[in-house]
Amino acid sequence: MQIQNKKHIEDIEDRNDKLLKFKNSSANVQHTLNSLKDKLEAAKKRAGDIKREMETKQASLIKNEADIASTAEAIRKANIMRRK
């Protein structure tokens, strides 16, 4: 009886050790996952900031191109008027 109990206790201790290893492994995986989620959120925010910056610069570029075209047209008209 004592031998059987001793064997059962050893089995239980082995299973408890394995369970503890799985719990530690699970905690490590969870920590890594949370860290990666935080990095992903930061990357998404940065991507959004960059997209808004690009849109602003694109709008500025379009305005500048329109200003250049308008100025070129004004110069062309001024040259025509000067020649007359």
N, C-alpha and C positions, 0 to 999 in steps of 0.2 A: 504494500500500500504506500509506504513512504517513498519507495523508488518511483512508483507511478506518479505520485504527487510532485516529486522532485523534477521528473521529466516534464510534467505539465507546467510547472513553474518556469522551467528553462524555456519551454516553447512560448509561454506568455511573455517572458522577458525578451526573447528574440523578436517576437511580433511587435512588442512595444518599441524596441530599438528601430525596427524597420519603419514603424509608424512615425516615430520622431524624425527619422531621416526624410520621409516623405513630407512631413509638415515643414521642415526646414527648407527643403527643396521648393515646396509650394510657396513659401514666404519669399524666397529669393526670386522666383519667377514673377510673383506679384509685384515685388519691388522694381524689377526690371521693366515689367509692363507699364507700371505707373510712370516710371522715368521716361520711357519711350512715348507715352501718351502726352506727357508734358512737353517733350521736344517737338512732337507733331503739332500740338496746339501753337507753340511759339513759331514754328515754321509757317503754319497757316496764317497767323497774324502778320508775319513779315511779308508773306506773299500778297496778302491783301493790301498792306501798306505800299508795296512796290507797284501793285496794279493801279492803285489810286494815284501814285506819283507819275506813272507812265501816262495815265489818262490826262492829268493836268499838263504834263509836258507836251502831249500830243495836241491838246487844245491850244496851248501857247504857240506851238509850231504852225498850226493852221492859221491862227491870227497873224503871226509874223509873215507867213507866206502871202496872206491877203494884203497886209500892209505893204509888202514889197511890190506886189502886183499893182496896187493902187498908186504907189509912188512912181513906179516905172511908167504907168499910164499918164500921170501928171507931168512927168519929165518929157514924155513923148509929145504931149499936147503943148507944153511950154516951148519945146523946140520948133514945133510947127508954127506956133504963134510968133516966135522970134524971127523966123524966116520970112514971114509975110511983110 
